[in-house]
């Protein structure tokens, strides 16, 4: 019965994908291939051999979900956990309370959001860059290994990635149309992502600070011109009102705590507590209270490098690490393309804001993650945004030449 429920759920996601392909024929091949690959991995993991990252956290989330759902729908609703690590399990638990327990059904929900992320990113890239670039982005997202994996597992990553994409789209329309209503779309995306992982709220905080400075600047210019910009004034006040809740210790962030908890001692304790297991970075990454500012600085830089690109060949200790190493090589290539596209990124306000938010996330997660097993999973949250930044430089073929990079860099990008 559980498998039958799972098959029906996967069938419904497949039907939705087919309808999207019929409506938007340009992406039909992309999402059909994406769907097929992900379903194959779901069945491999469910019936043949466990997929990487399919134990421990995944099993824990499922057990917690069943504890929410086994006593019925109303009991599940009454146990709403709020914004914390249990929210994902609660969502699955509500489904279990209505339909019964089925891990395949939970995986089909990840499959749904994985396919929607590809489709929405494809549509958005058409506006951000052009149709050809959108197709390249679609293929990369459809076949990117970590996105395939986490779209086939009952974990939170694909949901976080989806809502961060919504946030980025809100930022784009805010910049393009100069309409403050899109600020709420961006905040909806950041808050939605935060429900699945607390530290993602920092992207929203950075965005609000940027909104405040831009609107405050407009307000000052309008005052000097003897004509007050009411919109800039009102939104400056709104942003101050929202931010003061965090800075005055009225908002608790899972895994972070209140603002007053963000002191060096707390951060170092959390950092060193995660230095466990075969996949840990090693003693060189430990930062303690006796560390000098220089040591904290260079170790933080090294941790960011390890978060994005590890494990390196010298870190490989077992066959599973080889998969992580190949994933790290892909991120290294994406980072290389980001360097190549640095002028366009910095000269465009939307791309620059997205880049600044990504840097914030890289720093926070590099400090919070101390092993490359967790790093592989956490960096997958941001791969869509990274690809959007470097989309025009994605090679159309296996062979990639410097001439092609220069051609794209010289191309005038219109928004």
Secondary structure, DSSP 8 states (H G I E B T S, - for coil): -HHHHHHHHHHHHHHHHHHHHHHSGGGHHHHHHHHHHHHHHHHIIIIIS--TT-STHHHHHHHHHHHHHTT-HHHHHHT---SSTTHHHHHHHHHHHHH---HHHHHHHHHHHHHHHHHHHHHHHHHHS-HHHHHHHHHHHHH-HHHHHHHSSSSSHHHHHHHHHHHHHHHHHHHHH--THHHHHHHHHHHHHHHH-GGGHHHHHHHHHHHHHHHHHHHHHHHHTT---HHHHHHHHHHHHHHHHHHTT---BTTTB-GGG-SHHHHHHHHHHT--STTB--GGG---TT--HHHHHHHHHHHHHHHHH---GGG--SHHHHHHHHHHHHHHHHHHHHHHTHHHHHHSHHHHHHHHHHHHHHHHHHHH--BHHHHHHHHGGGHHHHHHHHGGGS-SSS---HHHHHHHHHS----
